[in-house]
Amino acid sequence: MQPLIIWFLSIVLQAPQGVLPVPADAAPAECGADVHEPNDVRAKARPLPTGGAVASVCRGDEDWYVIHLDRGQRIELVARHAPGARLDLALFPPRARKPRGQRRRTPGQSALRYRARRAGNHRLRVRTRGAAKTAYGVELHLR
């Protein structure tokens, strides 16, 4: 697991600022914890680091992050991953049980746009619909 993280971070550090690439030939590894664990349940969501996060999920695994937004703030969340991966982003406003935002997918990228209707901690859920481990980089853009 550590060699995959070190390799992935070396690529991210070489990328232009604000870009978290995942190469098309990124090989899935066996499932295990990533550097942001434990964040597998909503109650243990970790703050999304400034500049984004690099992590991985497997089928049945979820990664949760907290993003504090002000009322009216507009954001776009972008997750980059291998083109064949099926990554799902869902953003839950404070106290909401259903996700909000406009989602779109293209090969190698999943994105979500959202305008906060209330201030507070919003929770981002990242999960895969594929069978293999999916490495991803997620970043937050203010619009």
C-alpha positions in Angstrom: 0.0 0.0 0.0 2.8 2.5 0.9 4.5 2.2 -2.5 1.2 3.1 -4.2 0.8 6.2 -2.0 4.4 7.3 -2.5 4.1 6.8 -6.3 0.8 8.7 -6.4 2.1 11.6 -4.3 5.2 11.9 -6.4 3.0 12.4 -9.5 0.8 14.9 -7.6 3.8 16.9 -6.5 5.0 17.1 -10.1 1.6 18.3 -11.4 0.7 21.9 -12.1 -0.8 23.7 -9.0 -4.4 22.7 -8.5 -4.3 19.6 -10.6 -4.4 16.1 -9.1 -3.8 13.7 -12.0 -4.4 9.9 -12.0 -2.8 8.2 -14.9 -4.8 5.9 -17.1 -2.6 2.9 -16.3 -2.8 3.2 -12.5 -3.1 -0.4 -11.4 -5.6 -1.2 -8.7 -4.0 -2.6 -5.5 -5.6 -4.7 -2.8 -8.0 -2.9 -0.5 -6.6 -1.2 2.6 -6.5 2.0 4.6 -5.4 5.3 3.0 -3.8 8.3 4.8 -7.1 9.9 5.6 -8.5 6.9 7.6 -10.6 6.5 9.6 -13.1 8.4 7.5 -15.4 5.5 6.4 -18.6 6.8 8.1 -20.3 10.2 8.0 -19.7 10.7 11.8 -15.9 10.4 11.3 -15.6 12.7 8.3 -12.3 14.5 8.1 -11.9 18.1 6.9 -11.0 18.2 3.2 -7.4 19.4 3.2 -6.5 22.7 1.5 -5.5 21.8 -2.0 -7.5 18.6 -2.0 -6.9 15.0 -1.0 -5.4 11.9 -2.6 -7.0 8.6 -1.4 -8.6 5.4 -2.5 -11.8 3.5 -2.1 -13.0 -0.1 -2.8 -16.5 -1.5 -3.3 -18.3 -1.2 0.0 -15.9 1.4 1.3 -16.8 5.1 1.6 -14.6 8.1 2.3 -16.2 11.1 4.0 -14.9 14.7 4.2 -16.2 17.9 5.9 -16.3 21.1 4.0 -17.5 24.3 5.8 -19.5 26.6 3.4 -21.1 30.0 3.9 -24.6 30.6 2.8 -24.7 31.3 -0.9 -21.2 30.1 -1.5 -20.7 28.2 -4.9 -18.3 25.4 -5.2 -17.2 22.7 -7.6 -15.7 19.4 -6.4 -13.6 17.6 -8.9 -12.3 14.0 -8.5 -9.7 12.7 -10.9 -9.3 8.9 -11.3 -8.5 6.3 -13.9 -10.8 6.6 -17.0 -12.4 3.2 -16.4 -13.3 3.8 -12.8 -16.8 4.6 -11.6 -16.5 7.1 -8.8 -19.5 8.7 -7.2 -19.4 12.1 -5.4 -22.3 13.1 -3.1 -22.5 16.3 -1.0 -24.8 16.4 2.0 -25.8 19.8 3.5 -26.0 20.2 7.3 -28.6 17.8 8.7 -29.6 16.6 5.2 -30.2 12.9 4.5 -30.2 13.3 0.7 -27.3 14.6 -1.4 -27.5 17.8 -3.3 -25.7 19.4 -6.3 -25.4 18.8 -10.0 -23.2 15.9 -10.9 -21.4 15.1 -14.1 -18.9 12.4 -15.2 -16.4 12.2 -18.0 -13.8 9.5 -18.5 -11.3 10.0 -15.7 -13.2 12.7 -13.9 -16.3 13.0 -11.6 -17.5 16.5 -10.6 -20.2 18.1 -8.5 -21.4 21.7 -8.5 -23.3 23.2 -5.6 -24.6 26.4 -4.1 -24.9 26.4 -0.3 -28.4 27.3 0.9 -27.3 27.4 4.5 -24.0 27.9 6.3 -22.4 25.1 8.0 -20.5 21.8 7.7 -21.3 19.9 4.5 -20.2 16.4 4.1 -18.7 14.9 1.0 -19.1 11.2 0.4 -16.7 9.5 -2.1 -17.4 5.9 -3.2 -16.8 3.6 -6.1 -19.3 1.5 -8.0 -16.5 -0.7 -9.5 -15.1 -3.9 -8.0 -11.5 -2.9 -7.9 -9.8 -0.4 -5.6 -10.0 3.1 -7.1 -7.3 5.7 -6.4 -8.5 9.3 -6.7 -7.6 12.9 -6.1 -10.4 15.3 -5.1 -10.1 19.1 -5.1 -12.4 22.0 -4.2 -12.8 25.0 -6.5 -14.6 28.1 -5.4 -16.8 29.6 -8.1 
